[in-house]
Amino acid sequence: MAYGYITRLSKNVVREHVRYNNRYGIAIAADIYKAKDLDETKKYPALIVGAPYGGVKEQGPCVYANELAQRGFVVLTFDQVFMGESGGEPRNISSPELFTESFSAAVDYLGVKVPYVDRERIGVIGICGSGGFALSAAQTDTRIKAVATASMYDMSDVRGRIGGNMEALEAEKNHLSVQRWADFENGTPEYIPSFPEEPYADGEMPLTGTVTDEWNTFYATERGFHPNARGGFTTTSNMAFTNFRLLDFIAEISPRPILFVMGDKAHSKFFSENAYAAAAEPKELYVVEDAEHIDLYDRTDRIPFDKLERFFKENLK
C-alpha cells in the first residue's frame, strides 16, 4: 500500500513540488502551498514549516501548510537533508548544524526564486524538534522575521533529558565513541528504526506504558505513518548533540517575536517553558487545552490556527 500526505489537499489550495540546494550543495525537496486564486503579480508573506524530528513534509507540515495557505500565506514545507526525498548520504543522519541550515536555505529559495513572496515578510514554524532548529536559525538569520514553535523539543538539551545524570551521559558518550569504530569497519553507520515497515492495524499496536506509546500512536498507525519516517537516526548522530547547544543565543532573536505553542498535557512542556524563560521580549507562551504533544502535529481541532494567523499577520507586516 502506498502512503502519501496525511491530509487531503483543500480544493482551494495548490501544492507545487520544488527542489533547491542548501549552501553545502545538498538538494532539498520541498513543497510550496498557495491559495488557488492567489494573484501572482502581488507580494505575500511566507511561512516555512519544519517537520517533527524524524518526520517528513507529508506528515505534520502538510496539515499546517494546507490550512495556512487558505489564510493568505505562501507556505513552504521541506524534508530535512538525509531524510525523505532530500539529498544526502548516508541516509538518516542527523546534524544540528545542517538541520538548522535547512531553514535558512528555505529563506534563500523563497526570497530569490518565488516572485510572489515578499522576502521581507518570512516567518518560520517548527514542530517538535524543528522548533529548536527554527529558533537556532533565527538566532543568526535576521531575514526570519517571526518564529512560532509547536510542541517544541530542543534536541540538543541532552543533559536536561537525562535529568543531569552525568554517569549516564558518560556511558552514552562511551557507547557512541565505540560505535564509530563499528560504523567505520562496516562501511555504513548503524541505523535502527523505531517504527515498523507497515503501520499497525487497529488493536495491534504494542503498549509499553511509556512515551513510546504516544509516538507509535502517530508514526506507527494509519494516522501519521509514512515509509520515509521510520523514526530515529543513525546511532552516532547523537554524538553531535552532546557537543552542540541549539538555543544558547535565543535572547538575540529579539526584537523579532517568538510564539511558543504547547499542549497542557504534553510530556514536552518543559522544553517550551525553558526556552520561553530564556528568550527576550517580545515573546508569548500559548497553552492549548486538552492537548498532548502529538496532538499539535495533525489535530486541526487542537492546532490553534487562528492564533498562528494573528501572530504572523501582526508580525509580518
C-alpha positions in Angstrom: 0.0 0.0 0.0 1.3 3.4 -0.9 1.3 6.2 1.7 1.4 9.9 0.9 0.2 13.1 2.5 -1.7 12.5 5.8 -4.4 15.2 5.0 -6.4 15.8 1.9 -5.4 18.9 0.0 -8.1 21.6 0.1 -9.8 22.4 -3.2 -8.8 26.0 -2.6 -5.1 25.3 -2.4 -2.4 24.4 -4.9 0.7 22.4 -4.0 3.9 22.5 -6.1 7.0 20.4 -5.6 10.3 22.2 -5.9 14.0 21.3 -5.3 16.9 23.6 -4.4 20.4 23.2 -2.8 21.5 24.3 0.7 24.8 26.2 1.0 26.6 22.8 1.2 25.2 21.8 -2.2 22.8 19.2 -0.8 19.5 19.0 -2.6 16.4 19.8 -0.5 13.0 18.5 -1.6 10.1 20.9 -0.7 6.5 21.7 -1.4 5.0 25.2 -1.9 1.4 25.7 -0.9 -0.6 28.7 -2.1 -4.2 29.7 -2.5 -5.6 28.6 -5.9 -6.8 32.1 -6.6 -3.6 33.8 -5.5 -2.7 36.8 -7.7 1.0 36.2 -8.5 1.6 39.7 -9.6 1.4 40.8 -5.9 3.6 40.0 -3.0 2.6 37.8 0.0 4.0 36.8 3.4 5.6 33.4 3.5 5.9 30.7 6.2 8.4 27.8 6.4 7.2 24.8 8.3 9.6 22.2 9.6 8.7 18.7 10.4 9.0 16.9 13.8 12.4 15.3 14.4 12.5 12.3 12.1 9.3 13.3 10.3 8.8 14.4 6.7 6.8 17.0 4.8 3.9 14.7 4.1 3.1 14.5 7.8 2.5 17.4 10.2 3.8 20.1 7.9 1.3 19.4 5.2 -1.5 19.9 7.8 -0.2 23.3 8.7 0.5 24.3 5.1 -2.9 23.2 3.8 -4.6 25.4 6.4 -2.3 28.5 6.4 -2.3 28.7 2.6 -6.0 29.3 2.8 -5.4 32.2 5.2 -3.2 34.3 2.9 0.3 32.8 3.3 2.6 31.2 0.9 3.9 28.1 2.8 7.0 26.0 2.1 7.4 22.6 3.7 10.6 20.5 3.3 12.3 17.2 4.0 15.5 17.6 6.1 18.7 16.7 4.5 19.5 12.9 4.6 15.7 12.4 5.0 12.7 11.8 2.8 13.1 13.0 -0.8 16.0 15.3 0.0 19.6 14.5 -0.8 22.5 13.5 1.5 24.3 10.2 2.1 24.3 8.0 4.1 20.6 8.2 4.8 19.0 9.0 8.2 21.9 11.1 9.5 21.0 13.9 11.9 23.1 17.1 12.3 22.2 20.1 14.5 24.1 22.4 12.1 22.7 21.1 8.9 19.1 20.8 10.2 19.3 24.4 11.3 20.8 25.4 8.0 17.8 23.9 6.2 15.6 26.8 7.5 18.0 29.4 6.1 18.2 27.5 2.8 14.4 27.8 2.6 14.6 31.5 3.1 17.2 31.7 0.3 14.8 29.9 -2.1 11.7 31.9 -1.2 13.5 35.2 -1.3 15.1 34.6 -4.7 13.1 32.1 -6.7 9.5 32.8 -5.7 8.5 36.2 -7.2 5.2 36.5 -5.4 6.8 36.2 -1.9 7.8 39.3 -0.1 11.3 38.5 1.1 10.9 41.0 4.0 7.9 39.1 5.4 9.2 35.5 6.0 8.4 33.6 9.2 9.0 30.0 10.4 7.1 27.4 12.3 8.9 24.5 13.9 7.0 21.4 15.0 8.6 19.3 17.8 12.3 19.0 17.1 12.1 21.5 14.3 11.1 24.1 16.9 14.7 24.0 18.2 16.2 24.2 14.7 13.9 27.0 13.7 14.9 29.1 16.8 18.5 28.3 16.2 18.3 29.5 12.6 16.5 32.7 13.7 19.4 33.4 16.2 21.7 34.3 13.3 19.5 34.7 10.3 17.8 38.1 10.6 15.8 37.5 7.5 13.5 35.4 9.6 11.1 38.0 11.0 9.0 35.9 13.3 9.1 32.4 14.8 6.5 30.0 16.2 7.0 26.6 17.7 4.5 23.8 18.3 5.2 21.1 20.9 8.8 22.2 20.8 11.7 19.8 21.5 15.3 21.0 22.0 17.2 18.0 20.7 20.5 19.4 21.9 19.3 19.5 25.6 20.8 16.1 26.1 21.6 16.8 29.8 18.2 18.1 30.5 16.6 15.0 29.0 18.6 12.7 31.2 18.0 14.8 34.3 21.6 15.9 34.7 22.8 12.3 35.3 26.4 12.7 34.3 27.2 9.0 34.8 24.5 8.2 32.2 25.9 10.8 29.9 29.5 9.4 30.2 28.2 5.9 29.4 26.4 7.2 26.4 29.5 9.0 25.1 31.5 5.8 25.5 28.8 3.8 23.7 28.8 6.3 20.8 32.6 6.5 20.6 32.9 2.8 20.3 30.1 2.6 17.8 32.1 4.9 15.5 34.7 2.1 15.1 32.0 -0.4 14.3 30.5 2.0 11.7 33.9 2.6 10.1 34.6 -1.1 9.9 31.2 -1.9 8.5 31.4 0.9 5.9 27.9 2.2 6.9 26.5 3.8 10.1 24.2 1.8 12.3 20.5 2.8 11.9 17.8 1.1 14.0 14.3 2.3 13.0 11.8 2.9 15.8 8.7 2.2 13.8 7.5 -0.8 11.6 7.7 -1.0 7.8 3.9 -1.1 7.7 1.5 0.6 10.1 -0.1 -1.3 12.9 -3.7 -2.4 12.3 -6.3 -1.4 14.9 -5.7 -3.2 18.1 -2.2 -4.5 17.1 0.0 -1.7 18.5 2.0 -3.0 21.4 1.7 -0.9 24.6 4.8 -0.1 26.8 3.3 2.3 29.3 5.9 4.9 28.3 6.1 7.9 25.9 6.8 5.4 23.1 3.1 4.6 23.1 2.4 8.3 22.1 5.0 8.2 19.3 3.5 5.0 18.0 0.0 6.4 18.1 1.1 8.8 15.4 4.0 7.4 13.5 3.2 3.7 13.6 -0.5 3.8 12.7 -2.6 5.0 9.7 -2.9 8.3 11.4 0.6 9.5 10.6 2.6 6.6 9.1 5.0 7.3 6.2 7.7 5.0 4.9 10.2 7.8 4.8 9.7 8.4 8.6 10.6 5.2 10.4 11.9 7.1 13.4 15.3 7.7 14.9 18.6 8.5 13.1 21.9 6.8 12.8 23.1 5.9 16.2 26.2 8.1 16.1 24.2 11.1 15.1 23.5 11.6 18.8 27.2 12.4 19.3 26.9 15.8 17.7 24.0 16.7 20.0 26.1 16.2 23.2 28.5 18.9 21.9 26.1 21.5 20.3 23.7 23.8 22.0 20.9 25.0 19.7 19.5 27.7 21.9 22.4 29.4 23.7 21.7 32.7 21.9 17.9 32.6 21.9 17.7 36.1 23.5 19.4 37.5 20.4 16.3 36.8 18.3 14.7 39.9 20.0 13.2 42.3 18.8 11.8 39.7 16.4 8.8 37.9 18.2 8.5 34.3 19.2 5.3 32.3 19.9 5.7 29.1 21.8 2.6 26.8 21.5 2.3 23.7 23.7 -0.4 21.4 24.9 -1.4 21.4 28.5 -0.9 17.6 28.6 2.3 17.5 26.6 5.2 15.5 28.1 7.4 18.0 26.3 6.1 21.2 28.1 9.4 21.9 29.9 11.2 22.5 26.5 8.8 25.3 25.7 8.8 26.7 29.2 12.6 26.7 29.4 13.0 28.3 26.0 10.4 30.9 26.8 12.2 31.8 30.1 15.5 32.2 28.2 14.0 34.3 25.3 13.8 38.0 25.4 10.6 40.1 24.7 8.5 40.1 22.6 7.6 36.5 23.4 4.4 34.6 24.2 3.7 31.1 25.7 0.3 29.9 24.4 -1.2 26.7 26.1 -3.7 24.6 24.2 -6.2 22.9 26.5 -6.7 19.2 26.4 -3.8 18.6 24.0 -0.9 16.1 24.2 2.4 16.6 22.4 1.4 14.8 19.2 -2.0 16.5 19.0 -0.2 19.6 17.6 1.1 17.5 14.7 -2.2 16.9 12.9 -5.3 17.6 15.0 -7.0 20.6 13.4 -9.3 20.8 16.3 -6.3 21.4 18.6 -3.8 23.3 16.5 -4.6 27.0 17.2 -4.6 28.2 13.6 -6.5 31.4 14.5 -3.7 32.3 16.9 -1.0 31.4 14.4 -2.7 33.5 11.7 -3.0 36.5 14.0 0.6 36.2 15.2 2.1 36.1 11.8 -0.1 38.7 10.2 0.7 41.1 13.0 4.4 40.5 12.8 5.0 40.0 9.1 3.8 43.5 8.0 
